[in-house]
Every structure is written in structure tokens, then in C-alpha cells.
Amino acid sequence: MLSRHERSGKIRLLPRQCASCSRLLPGTSYSRNQWRKSPGLSRCAACVHGGGGCNDNGNGNGRGNVSVVDATQTARRNNAHKASFTPNDLNNPFAQGSFRRVAQGKYTEGGRAGQPCVCKWFKTGGVMESHFYDSDLEASKEAIRIITIWNSNKLIDKLVQVNLPEVWTFENTAGVSWAGKKILQEPFIQEYQKFNSNTGWTDDSIPWARVMQALSHYSYHTTNGQTLLCDLQGGVYSNGVVLTDPVVMSNSRRFGPTDLGSRGISTFFGNHVCNEFCRREWQKPRDQNRYHNSTAGTTMEHHAPTRGSRPNMTMGGLQTILSNNNEYTNLSQEQKMRVLLKVMQLKNI
């Protein structure tokens, strides 16, 4: 159970009615100074900072006047232009996701010089073209846009940030196997943990996971049901949380293979249980059927809406099929990656 003491630095969970807007809000919606005041006198951060989550009608739907948080505060950038990775760093990645490996290195030039960083590349091998990471960059930018609104509405008293990766290129001095390869570069995150997935899995025993579930719910609400921010993971710091590799699911399925579309959104809400950080006014989809199994891992899929009777196929399944083709098996790692992505785009599998 979390301590409610101010000095603990933990998230305050006890609900309290705001003296200004009369909403019953969790303790995270109040500053420390306001929380110290007795119930009936304390005002939520949204009201203290000029309206926050209340609109002109005071219904707290998160779309009214806000104390603006700039996107530059939400985005956590490299702020550097060179980094170093040893052969051991690259040959022994310290982490991996569903389809990428992660190596830790150190920034050597720029504002973050001396600080730890990471580079990420596809498990199928390095690539020479930046466009392979387009969907990752687009998802990160959309996440930053949504979370900037969340931060501006002061729905909690901590800042949520997102690592904004950049496509960097290994120099010729990196050796034959790495020279010219493109990777995603971003700052290192400490105390990494996963809060939820793109199929609705979460660990509700972790306070920040409950906040992230609310953030996912809020993302659907604030975009009028067009997108859902999920698969949230990152590290908890004294002033908030830093996320990386977010998934954005959309009705148009424009954010790559982890974007499970409207059925993915339905599945998420089929597993979602509102908690003290959610608000009853926030929208939910009518369809809350579970079309996917709820798993902690990131689920990937491409399929054409016009071929509903066709079984869904993952990138791994497509690789298995192609591996039986002699011409495919003789290709380089980058050529294999190019074929995989091209087939998935053309066939919409």
C-alpha cells in the first residue's frame, strides 16, 4: 500500500473533492501545498492553473482551458550528435522487444555528452535506409502530441515525457558489419518497466500502471475515438515518468504493424477497467469485444479489412513462410527486411 505522506515522493491515491470545481479527484490532481489544506479548501491543479481539466461548463472533460505544457517539455530528445558503442555493446544487447534489439552506449558529443544512451535495430538485421523507421517516428510524435495535452490538463501532479528517437547512422569506423547501418537513437531510461500492452494487459498492482491505463483511456477520449495510445513502457523518475516505444492504434491503421486498428482498440477496452485516475465522462467505444488475446508482449498484425475471412498473420509467420523460399534465404539481412516490409505493405497481410 502506498504511503500518503508528502515526503515519500509516492503518488497520492486518496480521492478528494476540489473546492472549486467540486470534482472528486485522486490526490495526484493536487499540488503538495493544496493537498496539505483540509478537505473543502484544497483546489485541484487544473483549477489553480486556470481551469485545467474543466471546460466552460465545469464538467471536467479535459477539453477546456489549460495551463499549457509545450511539446518540448513532453519530448525527451537526444540533445547530442555523436555516441559511442563498443563491439561488446552491439554483440551483446542488454534488452530486446518484440522485433528489435537494444544496446547501451554513451553520448560523446553534445549536451548529453557522458550520459548513457541506447540504439535500437531490427532483429532481422541492420538497415541502410531511414524509411524503415517511419512508423516508429510517427507513433512517437503522435504520442507526444497527445501526452502534451494530458500534461497541460494537469490530470496528475507529475510530468509524463516520451523519448523522441532519431535515425542515426554508424560511421565507417564502426567496422564492416555496422558501417552505414541505420538505427534508432535515444536517451537511456533507468528503472525500466512495462505498464500496459496494445491488447489491454496491465499490472494494476503498480500505481504508475494505473496512471498509464488512464492515459490510454484519455487518449481515446481526447482524439474523439480516432486513436488509442498504449503499450506504454519506460522508467519512473522523481518528477514523473519517461516512456519509450509507444504504440498508437488508429481506425485507419496508419502507425505500422503494431497498430491493430479498430479491433485492437475494442480489445483494449474489453480488458480495461477504469480506476481512480479515469473519469466517467471519458469516451469508450461501443464495441468492446476482445478480438485478440491479452498478452504482456507487443502484438503485431497486418490484414486487409476486405478479407475478413482470412486468418491474421504476424511478421513472424510471414518470415516462416518466406524462409522456405530459396531466393529469400540467399538474401542479405537488409534485403530480407526490405522484402518483409514490402510484402506486408503490398499484401496488407
C-alpha positions in Angstrom: 0.0 0.0 0.0 1.3 3.4 -0.9 2.2 5.9 1.8 0.2 9.2 1.7 3.0 11.2 3.4 4.2 14.1 1.4 7.8 13.3 1.9 7.5 9.8 0.4 7.5 11.1 -3.1 4.9 8.5 -4.0 1.7 9.1 -5.9 -1.2 10.2 -3.7 -4.2 8.0 -4.4 -6.8 9.2 -1.9 -9.7 11.0 -3.7 -10.8 14.4 -2.5 -13.4 16.9 -3.8 -12.0 20.0 -5.3 -13.2 23.2 -3.6 -13.5 25.0 -6.9 -14.9 22.5 -9.5 -16.5 20.1 -7.0 -15.0 17.0 -8.8 -13.9 14.1 -6.7 -10.3 13.7 -7.8 -7.3 11.5 -6.8 -4.6 13.1 -4.8 -2.3 13.3 -7.8 -4.6 16.1 -9.1 -3.5 18.4 -6.3 -0.2 20.1 -5.6 1.5 19.4 -2.4 0.6 22.7 -0.9 -3.1 22.3 -1.9 -3.1 18.7 -0.6 -1.9 19.9 2.9 -5.1 22.0 3.2 -8.1 20.4 4.7 -10.8 18.9 2.5 -13.2 21.6 1.4 -10.4 24.1 1.0 -7.9 22.4 -1.4 -8.2 23.1 -5.1 -7.0 20.8 -7.8 -4.1 21.7 -10.0 -6.4 22.2 -13.0 -8.3 24.9 -11.2 -5.3 26.5 -9.6 -3.6 26.9 -13.0 -6.5 28.5 -14.8 -9.2 25.9 -15.5 -7.2 22.8 -16.4 -9.5 19.8 -16.9 -12.7 21.8 -16.6 -14.4 23.2 -19.7 -16.6 26.3 -19.7 -19.4 24.1 -18.2 -17.2 22.8 -15.5 -17.8 19.2 -16.4 -14.2 18.2 -16.3 -14.0 16.6 -19.7 -10.4 17.6 -20.3 -11.1 19.9 -23.3 -11.4 23.3 -21.7 -8.8 26.0 -20.9 -5.5 24.5 -19.9 -2.2 25.6 -18.4 -0.2 24.9 -21.5 2.7 22.5 -21.4 4.8 22.9 -24.5 5.6 19.8 -26.6 9.3 20.5 -26.0 8.6 19.7 -22.3 7.0 16.4 -23.2 9.6 15.3 -25.8 12.9 13.9 -24.3 15.4 14.4 -27.1 19.0 13.1 -27.7 20.4 16.7 -27.5 23.6 15.2 -28.9 25.2 14.5 -32.2 27.6 11.6 -31.6 27.6 8.5 -29.4 29.9 5.5 -28.9 29.1 1.8 -28.7 31.7 -0.9 -28.1 31.7 -4.1 -30.1 30.7 -5.9 -26.9 27.7 -3.5 -26.5 26.5 -4.3 -30.0 27.2 -8.0 -29.9 25.5 -8.5 -26.5 22.4 -6.3 -26.5 21.2 -5.8 -22.9 17.5 -5.8 -23.9 15.1 -6.7 -26.7 11.5 -6.1 -27.6 9.1 -8.0 -29.9 11.1 -7.2 -33.0 14.1 -5.0 -32.0 17.3 -5.4 -30.1 18.7 -2.7 -27.8 22.3 -1.9 -27.0 23.6 0.6 -24.4 26.3 3.1 -25.2 27.4 6.7 -24.2 26.9 10.1 -25.8 30.3 11.6 -26.7 29.4 15.0 -28.2 26.6 17.4 -27.5 24.5 18.5 -24.5 24.3 14.9 -23.1 28.0 14.1 -23.5 28.9 11.5 -21.0 25.4 10.3 -20.4 24.1 6.8 -21.3 22.1 6.2 -24.4 20.7 3.3 -26.4 20.4 2.3 -30.0 17.8 0.0 -31.4 17.7 -2.1 -34.6 15.5 -4.8 -36.1 16.1 -8.4 -35.1 16.2 -9.3 -38.8 19.4 -7.2 -39.1 20.6 -3.6 -39.7 19.1 -1.4 -42.5 20.7 1.2 -44.8 17.6 3.3 -45.3 15.8 5.6 -42.8 12.3 4.9 -44.1 12.1 1.6 -42.3 11.7 3.6 -39.1 9.0 5.9 -40.4 6.1 4.3 -38.4 8.1 4.4 -35.2 8.9 8.1 -35.6 5.3 8.9 -36.5 3.9 7.0 -33.5 6.3 8.8 -31.1 5.3 12.2 -32.5 1.6 11.4 -32.1 2.2 10.2 -28.6 4.0 13.4 -27.7 1.1 15.4 -29.1 -1.5 13.5 -27.0 0.6 13.5 -23.9 1.3 17.2 -24.2 -2.5 17.7 -23.9 -2.6 15.3 -20.9 0.2 17.2 -19.2 -1.4 20.6 -19.9 -4.7 19.4 -18.2 -2.8 18.6 -15.0 -4.6 15.3 -14.6 -1.7 14.2 -12.3 0.9 16.2 -10.5 3.8 14.6 -12.3 5.1 15.1 -15.9 4.8 12.4 -18.5 7.6 12.5 -21.1 8.3 10.5 -24.2 11.7 9.7 -25.7 11.8 11.1 -29.2 14.2 8.9 -31.2 16.2 9.9 -34.2 17.6 7.9 -37.0 21.4 7.8 -36.7 24.0 6.2 -39.0 27.1 4.2 -37.9 30.3 5.7 -39.2 32.8 3.7 -41.3 35.0 3.3 -38.2 32.3 1.1 -36.7 33.5 -1.9 -38.7 32.3 -3.8 -41.8 29.2 -5.3 -40.1 27.9 -1.9 -38.8 29.3 0.9 -41.1 26.4 2.7 -42.8 23.7 0.9 -40.9 20.7 3.0 -39.7 19.5 2.7 -36.1 17.1 4.5 -33.7 19.0 6.5 -31.2 17.5 7.9 -27.9 18.5 8.6 -24.3 18.8 5.7 -21.8 15.9 5.1 -19.4 16.5 3.9 -15.9 14.3 1.6 -13.8 12.6 0.3 -16.9 9.2 -1.3 -16.5 6.2 -2.1 -18.7 2.8 -0.6 -17.7 0.4 -1.9 -20.3 0.3 -3.6 -23.8 -1.6 -3.0 -27.0 -4.1 -5.8 -26.2 -5.1 -4.4 -22.8 -2.8 -6.3 -20.5 -1.6 -4.3 -17.4 -0.2 -4.9 -13.9 -2.7 -3.0 -11.7 -0.6 -3.6 -8.6 1.8 -0.9 -9.8 0.5 2.7 -9.2 2.1 4.1 -12.3 0.5 1.3 -14.4 -2.9 2.5 -13.2 -2.0 6.1 -14.3 -0.9 4.7 -17.7 -4.2 2.9 -18.1 -5.9 6.2 -17.6 -3.6 7.9 -20.1 -4.5 5.2 -22.7 -8.2 5.8 -21.9 -7.8 9.5 -22.1 -6.0 9.3 -25.5 -9.1 7.7 -27.0 -11.3 10.4 -25.4 -9.3 13.4 -26.4 -9.0 12.2 -30.1 -12.7 11.6 -30.3 -12.2 7.9 -30.7 -9.7 8.1 -33.6 -6.6 6.8 -31.8 -5.5 4.9 -28.7 -2.1 5.4 -27.1 -0.9 2.1 -25.5 1.9 -0.4 -25.0 3.3 2.1 -22.5 6.7 1.4 -21.0 9.5 3.3 -19.5 11.1 4.5 -16.3 9.8 6.3 -13.2 11.7 9.3 -12.0 11.3 11.7 -9.1 9.4 14.2 -11.2 7.4 11.8 -13.4 7.8 9.1 -15.9 9.6 8.8 -19.3 8.1 6.5 -21.9 9.6 4.9 -25.0 8.4 2.9 -28.0 4.7 3.8 -27.5 2.1 2.1 -29.8 -0.6 4.2 -31.4 -3.7 2.3 -32.7 -6.0 4.1 -35.1 -9.1 3.4 -37.1 -7.0 4.0 -40.3 -4.2 1.7 -39.1 -1.5 4.2 -40.2 1.0 3.5 -37.5 2.6 0.3 -38.6 2.3 -3.4 -37.7 1.6 -2.8 -34.0 -1.4 -0.6 -34.9 -4.2 -3.2 -34.6 -6.8 -0.8 -35.8 -10.4 -0.6 -34.5 -10.4 -4.2 -33.4 -7.3 -3.6 -31.4 -9.0 -0.6 -29.7 -12.0 -2.7 -29.0 -9.9 -5.4 -27.5 -8.1 -2.9 -25.3 -11.3 -1.6 -23.8 -12.7 -5.1 -23.5 -9.9 -5.7 -21.0 -9.8 -2.1 -19.5 -11.2 -1.5 -16.0 -11.5 2.2 -15.1 -9.6 3.2 -12.0 -9.3 6.2 -9.8 -7.4 8.1 -12.5 -10.0 7.7 -15.1 -13.1 9.9 -15.4 -16.6 8.7 -16.1 -17.1 11.4 -18.8 -14.3 10.0 -21.0 -15.5 8.2 -24.1 -15.3 4.5 -24.7 -16.1 2.6 -28.0 -19.4 0.8 -28.3 -17.7 -2.3 -29.5 -15.6 -3.7 -26.6 -15.3 -7.3 -27.9 -12.0 -9.0 -27.4 -10.5 -9.8 -30.9 -7.0 -10.5 -29.6 -5.6 -12.4 -26.6 -4.4 -10.1 -23.8 -0.6 -10.5 -23.5 2.2 -8.6 -21.9 4.1 -8.6 -25.2 3.5 -6.3 -28.1 1.2 -7.8 -30.7 1.9 -7.1 -34.4 -0.5 -7.7 -37.3 -1.4 -6.6 -40.8 -4.5 -7.7 -42.6 -6.8 -6.3 -45.2 -10.2 -5.2 -44.0 -11.8 -6.6 -47.2 -10.5 -10.1 -46.4 -12.2 -10.6 -43.1 -12.3 -14.4 -43.5 -8.6 -14.6 -44.0 -6.6 -15.5 -40.9 -4.4 -12.8 -39.4 -0.7 -13.2 -39.9 2.2 -11.8 -37.9 5.6 -10.8 -39.1 7.0 -13.9 -37.6 4.5 -16.1 -39.5 5.4 -14.3 -42.8 9.1 -14.9 -42.1 8.4 -18.6 -41.6 6.7 -18.9 -45.0 9.4 -16.9 -46.8 12.2 -19.0 -45.2 11.0 -21.9 -47.4 11.9 -19.9 -50.5 15.4 -20.4 -51.7 15.8 -17.0 -53.2 14.7 -15.4 -50.0 17.1 -17.4 -47.8 20.0 -16.3 -50.0 19.4 -12.6 -49.5 21.3 -10.4 -47.1 19.7 -9.4 -43.8 18.8 -5.9 -45.1 17.3 -7.4 -48.3 15.2 -9.8 -46.2 13.9 -6.9 -44.1 13.1 -4.9 -47.2 11.2 -7.9 -48.7 9.2 -8.4 -45.4 8.1 -4.8 -45.1 7.3 -4.6 -48.9 5.2 -7.7 -48.9 3.3 -6.6 -45.8 2.6 -3.2 -47.3 1.5 -4.6 -50.7 -0.5 -7.5 -49.5 -1.8 -5.8 -46.3 -1.4 -9.1 -44.6 
